[in-house]
Amino acid sequence: MSEFEPILLTLPSLAPSLAVEIIPYGLTFHRIFVQADGRTHDIVIGPEDPRGHITQKYTNTIIGRYANRVPVGTHAIERNGVKAEVIAKLNEGTRVSLHGGPIGFDSLAWTHLTPNSPPTLFTEAELAHLPPLSSTATYGIFRLVSPDGDQGYPGELTTEVLIALVPPAEQERKYLEPGQTAAGAEWDLGSIVYVYRAKLDKGVTPVNLTQHWGFNLEASLKDGKDTLSVKNHHITMKADRIVARDADSLNTGEFIHVSDATEHLHEGQKIGDKYPKLGYDDYYAFTPQKIKTPKRFPVSEFTPKFDLLKDVLIPSGTGGATRGDRPEPVVELSSETSGLKLIFETNQDGAMFYSNAWADPAKGARKKIHGGSGIKDHGDGYVPGTAAFLEFHDILAAFLDPAKQNGNDTLLTSDEVYHNYVRCDVRFRQPAT
């Protein structure tokens, strides 16, 4: 299969409410289709042609080995007495190694695993929660092996990613026909889940993965400049701090409390009301939660009965189905115009919120479903402020902070398994007429 041939995942239904197209190149969410009220939405921005992701970088792709920005140079690392060196390579400005280096996980072809080449980083108990593969796939598992020394990172790292669609609970499986009204009602359309697992062959290495996906819940309406912008999207982020960064966006080791920067105090208000220029590009540290889903666990615990997916993959509904051993949602993004809402939960410490502020409409391509020509550099690309990028990962360059040594330091040793998950529940409410 070509690395640019989309793999369709969809919920089983005559009229599926939720479907995604994944391309193995960069493990990219090329499209996320949502059907509601007789309309089809693609809720992520990006190029029309899957090959456009070669140049339209960091658009719905995975990022790795290390998300965001690290200062270039040689860095000594140590976890639990295991030592190594990272040689961070320049690929932004004069001081920055961005998203894993010049050839990150976003620009590599991932292998789509099949029953003939089963995963090794998910257990029998976890795989038992997934339905048998058929002509209508609801999930896919992908693998990438990063060799020792890749982009200056030590150790051979094997990463496997589960991407799955979860149907709503039966009592919540409701659909609206065109023209049907249900004022105030909200329906669950299903959930998107991704789970990252990684294992190192020897030594220690930094690992901090994320999906660099950019959402717009109105662009498919094609009703003009306002629906191409996310200024009227409502956002809630349960975060109490943002990372203070220097002129090159490198972590200074300090935090800014959102109470001291009201443009970052997001509690359901419109994005454009908080910051009219839509110049967001900040890392938000979530308020600590009671439930602690591990980010890594000892290899010794990784037995066939080990299971961290049971609760992550259960159907949920607005009727209040049990969450099990899962943290509460940390981010909500919604549009009153389209009626769509996304509710995110994760075991990561925070999220980068980027509003596509530096987009250049003269470059790249905008999808036809979003009113563009789909042609690269045609002059009708995405303008600034056309997406809410929500990148869930741990603190920027945490392995360089001595205070985090042997704690939440984003380091992984060969006797551990990395575990990172995000679940996005998709909901719909009939828009006001």
Buried (B, 14 or more C-beta within 10 A) or exposed (E): EEBBEBBEBBBEBEEBBBBBBBBBBBBBBBBBBBBBBEEEBBBBBBBBBBBBBEEBBBBBBBBBBBBBBBBBEEBEBBBEEBEBEBBBBBBBEEBBBBBBBBEBBBBBBBBBBEEEEEBEBBBEBBBEBBEEEEEBBBBBBBBBEBEBEBBBBBBBBBBBBBBBBBBBBEEBBBBBEEEEEEEEEBBBBBBBBBBBBBBBEBBBBBBBBBBBBBBBBBBBBEEEEEBBBBBBBBBBBBBBBBBEBEEEBBBEBEBBEBEEEEBBBBEEEBBBEBBEEBBBBBBBBBBEBEEEBEBBBEEEEBEEEBBBBBBBBBBBBBEEBEBEEBBEBBBBBBBBBBBBBBBBBBBBBBBBBBBBBEBEBEBBBBBEBBBBBBBBEBEBBBBBBBBBBBBBBBBBBBBBBEEBEEEBBBBBBBBBBBBBBBBBBBBBBBBEE
